């Protein structure tokens, strides 16, 4: 039996929102009346671990040592939550009591919740925690086997176990085997609509391509049945698959909301919200730091259908996240941030009857009716939109072509153009930035826009009464159009096309 160390030290981690903190677990066993205390500003789920540990030890052949057991979890000034410290505390007790051999100077990481039978379970936020510790210098990294998928997405290497019984082999039997976790094959959503189905809407097809290629916010207004609602699924089908880092971000957030996910989806998220959405659902829950719709749309699309019917306070709230591409939650005086870097896709009818854009003056709404219907779409909100496109009902020939034309898929071709544009933007900016998200500082030099083109854009902007923010968005869209054309510099023709998508028809 190994000699008992005075204090056993090992490490674990806890997550708060998308932030995580590595903690030091210290376990001391001293003579005296049997007692158990956990210190370090811990919540009830951690303090209740005594009952789980006693039962788990008994079920797996270990014993709870007699004496005064003190467990300190630092940093002591930070409030800690969750049951993921169970394994680390159990290991510390077993080391300190001599029931397991503690290798000299070994640096050990452990996490997981124990059942009363001694089995080990994963806890929410595993991917966030494992991303934090994956590159740290630990001699042993032990996690629940049920967290394998989270570990695979996070790029984590270690050993997965199913119960306390496995610890005997690792420490007393010296059978620790570190390996890279694998998540298996990723699922593909496969439910996008090919862009070829958008019949008779050539301007909108081009607008969707520009939006995807530059990560630009877009608003589609048009008649009922013109294809607005399926635009979200069309847009997702022409966007590149998630990169490993993006997949990790998306998986981490969904894991916080849904719990353990066996197979992640590699397509970009599309979060659809309707007029009944509230600010709280968009923002998230500050009580337990779970993300809302805007954070869940990160790296993907936030699709707002029937936008003119949204509540005014919701549209006003959207303005800041659309600009900053972050949302913030406040909990106990601490500010937590979630990335919300998405394409905002809004759709709606241009008037109450929806026929404003139809030929032969089919709309019977008065000017006052139209203004009242669109009154919630105020100037400050619309300033955050890069691209506007109107849509009309398709003709009889276009309707017939949906079922009579050969099914030629166009989305793969569009996606290859978008992928090329993203590659060009990344090479230009030297980071994972796109034209729609690149910081505004020094746009002229970074985006390679000649002075004469800027002057041309400013003259047209003055004639169109565009604001300074609107002028900047014209330049961003023009840069994306130049990338689609594989042009090194932005031309006056690119600006002229960009302004067409800045002009609103309402």
N, C-alpha and C positions, 0 to 999 in steps of 0.2 A: 504493500500500500504506500502510496506516495506521501511525503510529508505535507502537512497542511500549511499553505501560505497564509500569512496574516490577512492579506486582502487580495481577492481575485479581481483582476481588471480585464474588461473586454469592451467591445463597441457595438452599438446598434444605431438606429436612425429613425426619425419620425418626420412625417410630412404635414405641412400646413398649407393647404391649397396646392400650388405648384412649387412651393419652396420646401426644402427638406434640410434637416440639421443632423449631423452626426453627433451622437452622444457617447459619453464615457459611462459605463456601468461598473460600479465598484461594490463588491460584496464582502462584508466583514462578518465573521461569526465569533462571538465572544462568550465566555462562560456566564451563566446566570439563569434567571427564570426564563423559560422559553417564551420568546416574543418575536414578532415579525414587523418591521417598519420599513416603509419606502419613503425616501425624502428626495426633494428636488422639484417642488411645484408640479406634482403629478395629479391627474384627474382620477376619478373613482374607478375607471376601467383598469388603470394600472395598479391602484391600491387593492383592488379585489383579486389580484393575481395570486395571493396566498392560497385561497381555496383551490384554484386550478392547479397550482404547483403541488400541493399536498396530495391531491387525488392522482395527478399524473405520475408523481414519484412512486406512489404505492402501486399503481397499475403496471408500472414498467420495471419493478424490482429495485428501485432506488428508495432512499429514505430521507425524510426531512430531518436534518440534524437538530439536536437539542442545543439550547443556548439562545443567546440574543442575536438574531439575524438582522443586520442593517444593510439596506441597499440604497446607495446614492446614485442618482442619475443627473449628470451635469451636461450642459451648463444649467446650474440651479436656478438662474433668474428667468429662464424661459419656461412657459407653461407647456406641458407635454400631455398628449392625448393618445389613446389607442391601446390595443392589447398586443401590439407587435413586439413588445419588450419581453414577453414571457420566456422565449427561448434563451435570450441573453441572461436573464435573471436566473433561470434554471441552471444554465451552465456555470454561472458564477458560484451558485450555492454548491454544486457538485465539485467544482474545483476547490473551493475553500474548505469543504468538508473532507477532501481527499478521496471521494468516490470516483473521480475521473482524474487522469494524469494531466497536469498542466505543463506543457513544454516550456522550458525556461525562455523568457523574453519573447514568447509568442504573442503576436498581435492578432486578435481574433475578432471577426465580425459575425454577428448572429441576429436573426430576426424571425418572428413567427409567433402565432398564438397557439397555446396548448389547450387540448380538450381534456376532460376529466379522465379519459382513458389513456392519455399520453400521446395521442396523435398530434401532428403539427398541421396547422392551417395557415393559409395566407391571409393577409389583411389588405384593405383598400389602400391605394397609393403606392403599391409595390414598385411599379415602373419608375415613378418619380424618385423613390428612395434609392433604387438600384442604379439609376443613372448617376446619382451623386457619388456613390461609393465604388463604382466599377473601376476607376483608375487609381484608387487609393492603394497604398502598399500594406495589404493585410496578408498574414501567413495562412490564415484559415478564413474562408467566407462560406457560411452555412445558412441556407434559407430553406423554407418549405418547398418540397417538390412541386406542390400545386402552383407555385409562382413561376414555373418554368417558362411559360409564354411571356410573362412580364419581363423576366430576366433576358429572354431571347431578344425581345424588342429593344431592351435597354443596352444590349451588347455586354451583358454581365457574365463573368466567369466565376464559378464556385462549385459547391457541392449541394445538391438537394437531398433532403431527408424527409421521411414520412412520420417518424415518431422518435421519442427519446431513446428507444432501444438502439437506434443507429449511432448514437453518440459513443457507445462502448467501442464499436469497431473503429471509429475515427480517432479517438484519443487513447483508449487503453490498448487497442489493437494496431494503432498507427496505420490506418487504412484511409487516410484522407486523399481524395482524388479530385483535383480541380479540373473542370472542363468548361467549355463554352456552351451555354444553354442555347437550344434551338427552339424556335416557335413552330416549326413545321411550315407547310405551304400556306401562303396568305390567300384569303378569299378575295375575289373580285366581285364588285357589286353587280356589274353586267346589266343594269336596268336603265342605262342612259338611252335616249332617243337619238337616232342618227340625224345629223343636221340636214340631210337631204329631205327629211319629212317637213321641213319648214317651207312649204310651197308658196310661191308668189311674194316672198318677203326678202328680196335680195339685199336691201339696205340693212335689215335686221341681222341677216346672216353675216354680213361684213362687220356689223357692230359687235356681234358676239365674238367674232374672231379677234377683233382689236381688244375687246375687253379681256379675253383670256390671255392674249399675247403680252399685255402690259399690266395685268392685274388692276384694271380700271373698274370703278363702280359704274353701273349702267341702269338706266330706267327705260322701260318699254311701256308705251301707252298706246292702246288701240282697241279695236272693236271686239266684242265677245266672239269667241271662236276663231280668232285670227292666229292663235298659237302662242299667246303670251305665257300661259301657265306651264307649257311643256318646255319653255325656254331654259328653265333651271336644269332640267335633266339633259338638255342639249348642251348647255355650257359645260356641265361636268364631264361630258363625253369627249370634249376637245381639249381638256386640260391634262397635263402630264400626271403620271402616277406619283404618289408621295415618295420623297426621298427617305432614306433611313432615319435621318434626324427628324423630319416632319412626321413620319409614321410614329416615332417615339412620342412626339408631342401630342398627336391626336389620340393615340392609344392611352396615354397617361390620363388625359382629361376624361375620356369615356370610361376608364376604369374607376375613376372617382365617383361617377354617376351610376354606372351599371354593375360595379363589382368586377369579379374575375371574368375575363374575355378569353375564350379558348382559341379563337382564330381571328386575328385582326384583318380589317379590310384595307387594301392598299389604295383604293380610290379616294379622292378628296371628299371630305364631308359636304353634304348639302343639307342645311338646316332650314326647313320651311316654316315660316311664321305667318299668321293671319291677323285680321283686324282685332281679334280678341286678346292678342298678346299683351302682357303687362310689362312695365319696367322691371319688376322683380324677376320675371321669368327670363328676360333678356340679360339681366345683370348677373343673377345667381343668388345663392343663399349665403349670407354672411355668417349665419350661426354655425354651420358646419363646413363653410368654405367649399361648397360645391359649385361648379361653373354653371353659368346660364347659357342661353342659346348663342350669344355672341362669341363666347370663349369656345364653345363646342364647334363653332363654324371656322375656327382658326385653320389656316392653310386651305380653306375651301370656299364655300358660297353660303351667304345668308340670303335666303330667297324670301322676300316680302311680297306676298300676293295681295291684290286689292289695296294698294298703298293709300289711295285717297280716303279710305274708310278707317284708317288707323287713328288712334287717339292722339290728340295734339301733344300731350305730354310724352308719349312714346317717340314721336318724330323729333321733338325737341331734344330728348335724351340721346337719341342716336347720333346727333351732330358731333359731339366730342369724341366718342369712340371711332367714328368714321375718319376723323382727323388724326387722332393719336394712335389708332390701331391697338389700343389696350383698354381693359376695363379694370376697375378697382373696387375691392371690397374692404370694408372696415370692420375689424373685430377686436374688441377690447382695446381700442386706441391704436391698434396696429393696422397699417395699410398693406393689403395683399393685392398683387397685380396679376392679371391673366392676359396673355397675348390674344388679340382678336384681329389677326391679320387675314381678312377675308375679302372676297369680292362681294359687294352689296348689289344684289339684283332685285330691283323693284319693278312691279308690274301693276297696271290698273287701267280702268276705263277713262277716257278723256272727258266724259260727262255722265250724267245720271243714266241716260238711255244707252250710252256707249257708242252711238253712231255718228259722233262729231266728224270723224275723218272719212266717212263713207261718201261715195260719189252720189251726185244728184240730190244733195241736201236732204238726206234722210233724217237728220237730227232735228228734233222739234224743241230742244231745250233753249230757253232764252239766254242772253248773255249773263244776266244776273244768276240764273240757275247754274250755269257753268262755273262762274266765279265762286259761288258758294260751295259747289261740289269739290272744287280743287283748292279751296282756301287753306286747308291744312298743309298743303305742299308749299310752304313759304320759301322765300328767297334764301335765308340762311341754310335751310336744309338742302335745297337744290344746288347750292354752291358746292356741296360735297360730292355731287354726281359728275362724273367725267363725260359720259356718253348718253345722249338721248336719241331714241328712235321711235317713230310712230309705225303702227301696224294697221292694215285694213283687212277686211274680209277677203278671202281668196275667191277667184273667179271659178266658174264652172269647169273650165278646162283644167285648172290647177287641182280642183277637187277630184276630178276623174283620174288625174295622173298619179294620185296617191296610191290607187289600186291597180292602175294599168301599166305604169312605167316599170322597167326593170329595177330591181332592188340593188342599186349601186350605193355602197356605203361611202359617204364623204367624210365622216368624222375622223377616221384615221389620217386622211390627208391634212385636214385642218389641225389635228393634234401634232403632226410632224412640224407644221409651220410654227405652232406655238412653242414647241420644244426648242426649235432653232432660235426663236426670239428670246426665250429665257436664257439660253446659252450665251447669246450675244450680249444681253444685259449683264449677266454675271461676269463676263470677261471685261466689260466696259467699267463696271463699278467696283470690281474686285471683291464682291461680297454677294450674299444672297439677297440682293435688292433688284427690284424690277422698276420699270418706268413709273408705274402708279404708286409705288411705295418709297421711291428714292427721296431722301431729305431735300428740302427746297434750296438749301444753301448751294450757291455756285452751279445752278442748273445749266447755265449756258455752256460752260466749259466741259462739265461732266457729260452732258448729253450731246455735245458736238453740234450745237446750233449756231450757224454763222450769224454775224451781226445784221446783215441785210435781211435775213429771214426773220430775226427777232423784230426788226423795224416793220417788216411787212405784217407780221402777226399783230403788232401793237396797233397799226393803222386799222386793220380789220376789226380788232377788238374794240377800238374806240367807236367805229361805226355801228357795231353791234351792242354797244353799251354794256360790255362785259366788265366785271370787277377785276381787281388785281388777282384774286384767287382764281377766277374764271380764266384769266389770261394764262396763268401758270398751268392750269389743267389743259388748255389748248396745246401748249408746248409739250406737255407730257404725252398726250395722245398723238401729236405729230411725230414725236420720237418713236413711238410704237409703230406707226404706219411706215416710217422709214425702215425700221427693223424688219417688218414684214416684206418690204420691197428689197431688203438686204442692201440698203444704201448707208454709206458711212456717215454722211451728213444729212441733216434735215433740210428739205427743200421747201420752196414756196408752195409747191403742189401738195406736199404733205400737210402743210398748215391749212390750205384751202379745204382739204378733205376733213381735217380735224374740226374745223369750224362748222361744217355741216352737221356734225354730231353734237355741237354745243348749242345749236339753235333749237329752242323748244317750240313745239306746236300747240302750246296751251298757255 
